[in-house]
Amino acid sequence: MLRRSHKKSRGGCAECKRRHVKCDETRPICRLCSNSGRDCSFASEIQSNKPPTPGASPHEQSTSPFDFAIFDAITPSSTCLSASGSPSFQDPTYQNDGLDEPLNLNHMELLIHLNLDDEIFNLGLGDVINPLGLHAGLRIALTHPYLMHQLLAISACHLSFIHPEKKSFYHHQAVSLQTRAVSIFNTASTTVDASNCAAILLFSTILGHHILADTLSIRVEGNLDVFVQQCIACLSAQRGVFAITQSAWPLLMETELEPILNLSRNFTSREPRGAHCDGLRGLVDACERLEVEEKEALGVAIHYLQLGFDAEVDGSVEPQYRFQMIYLWTMLVPQGYVDLLAARRPEALALLAYYAALLHFGRDRWQVRDAGVYVLGMIVRFLGDEWAEWVEYPKTLVDGELHG
């Protein structure tokens, strides 16, 4: 039988040569590797051959207003724990499901689901983000592969929650696509400018929603340390999203995302109205073991928590803001609070108990479910009677569902 002749690609990437397929030699990642989620040798070549900035120290060689390496630590092991019963991304026993093909119906299913199910981003601005934000995101993703991969990843993440009978399959898709998205982003991104600022912000935000959903899905009963470790990783990544937004704000105001960003800023810049966190604030102010800087960090975190409670119970707050602080709080807490939580300081854990109450208000959200009861229960048991006063109010909010 005669074989069809084809022109060889002598300058192709190593992965295409291994597969005996023609590489289009697109850099920094060839099209076949990008579509199939493979590691393209072109990307590693660029990374290894990138010259340092003349006269700059290793800590000064960042080419953008913020550090793109903030996403280097986002790997399957740090965002998707196998404790849920799903196979890990590197599980050698997992069967080939066709995800390595350049184009397949699995990806089409994720794209269609992304368009049809408006619950995926229900911790955002509700109906405001759909269709405006999603349509803008899909259009921008056509020229920014890392954004497209992350959009498909969170679609798979959502499907893994609503179809428990296929949880392992969709979880595998979500982890694979998220890992590839981060890899493409870290190799392709250089400076933030008018051409990519919207894509970078959308990617970072959607990745943040994905990480939060993974964090809130952790269930290692009675092991608060596991949750806190994952929570710290989540908060650190979300602060990266905040840094991106701050650094690129003037450019972002010139994009089609401007209406959404202004709505979000309108909410977060408000003064708190309610008194739900007054007891916690009073205990923090009176605590002699806290340094001034530590009280300030806790005060900022409490400020945004109260905005979340206001949105839940204050009828004058627009309904689209009702659950937004569940996500935004993880992005707006200062580094000082993250440090206190990392040290397992009881004051920081008590504040996290109030966030757990906020989660309980959003228990009908697919990302949250029973996370509020689960987290609050662990904190109450960990702190014990000595700190009972600090967590009494959130306990009353979840009364009846909290297991002792």
Order of alpha helices (4+ residues) and beta strands (2+ residues): alpha-alpha-alpha-alpha-alpha-alpha-alpha-alpha-alpha-alpha-alpha-alpha-alpha-alpha-alpha-alpha-alpha-alpha-alpha
